[in-house]
């Protein structure tokens, strides 16, 4: 897929302000990480039951037949925290497995895989918002690995060119010498929210023993990102329409976000176009698109 703009267009100030918020598991990548549950048997006993995140999104409301081991959800999601396995962070290990499988044609990317790739090539400021409990630094490293392995030489060149065009037009005080400095600056503008992480719990203002509800946590993260990109636009004196796309494979999460946009965000940010993508069907590339506030005409 070819980018819709280039540095020449950026230099004359024609770049649109289009941003993205991506869930990670089963939206960008099919991660091998498993959730530790227990399943009720026919004779009312409980047996260990390992499930994928895709399966969990389907069965999580069935509390009669499935539960966390001994009711302990920290145990159920032990592999979704920042732990090391064989001296390697488990998120980075599983991200490398998932990315390498796609690159080597052993697996397909999740529905937003190519939209995420294109957003990176175009240098779109974006957010990763996941129910995992990893730190921003670790999630960022996962994004860097994706860039390193998925983008080919030509696509990386195009990405850096787009980023330099952005710097030249909108951030002349942030000029960078090397391509790595340009990439590092771009990655620093993005947001990486693992809503069950200690870092995210702290910025939400919760105490260390609390964990946010998944839907509420994602709402907080989305609001944080919208405020972030609007502040960047204001700092650069950019008076242009803004559009923000959100994609997630969990229907419950997307429905909650859609409702949050309709009841709260469109009144707080009336000049922003919101688009959500339901990516629960792995066979529908990019997911099912729903425009929440269609007063703008940007082609999300």
N, C-alpha and C positions, 0 to 999 in steps of 0.2 A: 504494500500500500504506500503510495507516495504522499509526502507531507503536503498540507494544504497551504503552506506559506514558506518563505525562504528569507534569508537575511536581508535581501534587498527590500522586500516588502516591510520587514521590521524597521529598517533604517528610515523609511518614510512614514513610520508610525501607523501602519495599517494592521498591526497584529491584534487579533481579538483577544479578549481576556476570558479564556475558557479553562476551567480547572476541574480536577477529578478527585473523587474520594473512592478508594478501593478497599473492599474487604479482601483478605488474603486467601484463606482456605477455600478451595472449590469455586473460587471466583477468578483468581489469577492462576493458581497452581493446585493440583491435586496432591496434597502433602501426605506422606506415609505415616504421620503421627497418629497414634491411637489413643482412645479414651478408655479408661478402665472402669467398666460397669459390672453390675451383677444382674442376672436375669432370673426371673421366677420360673421354676419348673412346674410340671403338671401336679406334682405332689407337694407344692408350696414350699419347696426348698429354694435356696438361692445359689447360683453357680457363677463363677467369674465369666465375664463376657466382654471381649475387646471389640470396639467399634470404631469406624472411621468418623471423621467430622461430618461427612455427608449423611451417613446413617443416623448419627446422633441428632441432626437437625430434623429428622423425620420422627424419631421415637422419643424425643426429650420430654414431650408432654404426657407420655404414657407412664405415669408413676406407679401404676399397678404392677406392671411387668418388668420395669427396669428401675434401678436405683444406683446411687453411688455406693461403693464398698463401705458398709457400715454407716451409710449416710454421710460420709466424708467426701465432699466434692473436691477438696484439695488433693486427695488421693486419686480421684477419678481423672483430674486434669494435671497430674504430676508432670507429664511430659510437655505441658504447655507453659511451663515456667522456665526461667533461665537456669538450667542445670547443664552440667557437662557430662557427656558420654564419651569415654576414651579420649579425654582432653579436648573435646570439641563441643561447642555449644549445640544443644539438641536442635534448636530452630535452624541454625546454619547447616547442620548436618542434613536435616530433612529437606531444607530448601535446595541444597546442592543435589540431593537425590532426585527431587521432583524436576528441577531445571534440566539436569543432565538427561533424564528420561525423555523429556520433550526434544531436546537438542539432538539426541541420538535416535529419534523416531521410535522410541519404545513406548511412548505414551502421548496423549493429546494434552494440550494446555486446557485449563478451565475456560468457561465462556468469555471472560474479560481478558484473557491472556494477550490477545493481539491489540485490544484497545489500550491496555497498559503499556505494551511495547511501543505503540504509536505515540502515546502521550509522552513517553521518555524521549523518543526521537525528536518530537516537536518541542521538547523542553518545557512542557506544561508543569507548573507548580501543582503538586498533588499531595494527597494524604493517604497513608495506609492506616485503616482503622479496623482492628481485629480484636476478637474476644480473647485472644491469647494474653499471656502475662509476661511478655518479653519487654525489655527496655528499648527505648528509642534507638540507641546505638546498635543493638543487635538487629533490629528490623531494618535499619538503614544498611547494614552490612549485607543483609539478604537482597535488598534492592541493588546494591553495587554488584553482587554476584550475578544477578539477572542481567544487568547491563553488560557485564564482561562476557558472559557466555551466550546470550541470546542475540544480541545485536552483532551483525557482521561488521567488517571494517568500514564499508561504505555507510552503513547506518550510523555507526559511531561518529564518523566524520560529519555527517549531516547533523547529528545531534549537537556536536560541539559548535558547528557553524551557526546553528539556530541560537544556541546559548550565547555566543559572542555577539550575535545580532541584537539579542535582548539587552546585553550589557551596554553595547554601544548606544542603543536608542534610549533605554530607560534607567540605566545605572552607570553612567560614565565615571562616577567616582569609585566604582568597584571593578575597574579593568584588571584583568589577570594576565600573567605572562604565559603560563603553560596551560596545556589542555587539561591537565589534572587539577590545576587551581580553578579553572572554569567549572569543571565537573563538581569539585568539592563545594564551590559556592552554591551551585544549583541544588545539590543534595541538602545543603544546610537550610535552604528555603522551604523544603518540604517538611511535612509533619508525619511522625511515626508513632501511632498510639496503640499500645497494647493495653486494653482497658482493664485487664486484671493485674497489671503490673504495679509494683509499689510506687513507681514514679507517677503513673496516671492516677492512682488512688490519692496520692498526695496533692496533685494539682486540682483534683475534684473537691478537695477540702474534707475528705473522709479520714477517719482515724485508721491506723495501720491494721486493725483487725476487721475492718469492713471491706466488702467487695461490692462494686456497683452492679445493679441489674444490667444485663447485657444491653437491652434496648435503651435504657437511660444513659448508660455509659457511652453508647454510640451517638446518642443525641448530643451529649456534652462535647464529644470529640468533633462532631460535625459543626457545631456552633463555634467552637474554638478555631477550626480551620477557616470558616467563612470570615470570621473577624480578622484572622491573620492575613488572608489575601486582600481583603478590603483595605486594611491598614497599609499593605504594600502598595496598592494602587494609589491611595491617597498620598503616600510618601513620595511617589513618583509623579504626582499631579496628573494621573491618568483618569480622565473623565469619560469612561467608555462603559458600555453595557458589560455586565459580568454574567457568565453562565457557569453553573456547577453541576456536574454529574456524579451520582452516587450509585455504586453497584454492589450487590450482596446476593449470595445464593440462598440465604436463610429467609424464607417467606415471612416468618414472624418479624424478623428484624426489619425487612424492607417495608412491610405494612406499617410498622411502628414509626419508621422514618418518614414514610409518605404522609402519615397523619400529623406528625410533628411539623413537617414543612407546611401543610395546609393550615394548621391551627396556630402556628407560632412564627415560622420563619418568613413566610411571604408578607406578613404584616410588619415584621421587624426589618426585613430587607426587601422592600417592594420593587427595587430595580434589578433584582437578581432573578435570572431564569433558572429554575430547578428541574432537573431530569433525574428520574430513578430508573434503574435497570434491574429487573428481577432475573437473576441468573441461576435459578433453581433447576432449569432444564439443561443438562450438559450438552444436549444436541442443538441448542439454539445459540449460535455464536452471537456474542454481545448482549444476549438476554432480551427480555421483553421490555420495551421502552415506554415509560409513562412521563409525559410532560406535566409538571405540577403548575408552573407559572409560565404560560406561553406568550407573554406580551412581547418578548424579544424574538428575533428571527435568526439567531445563530444556529448553525447546523450541527447540533450535538449528535 
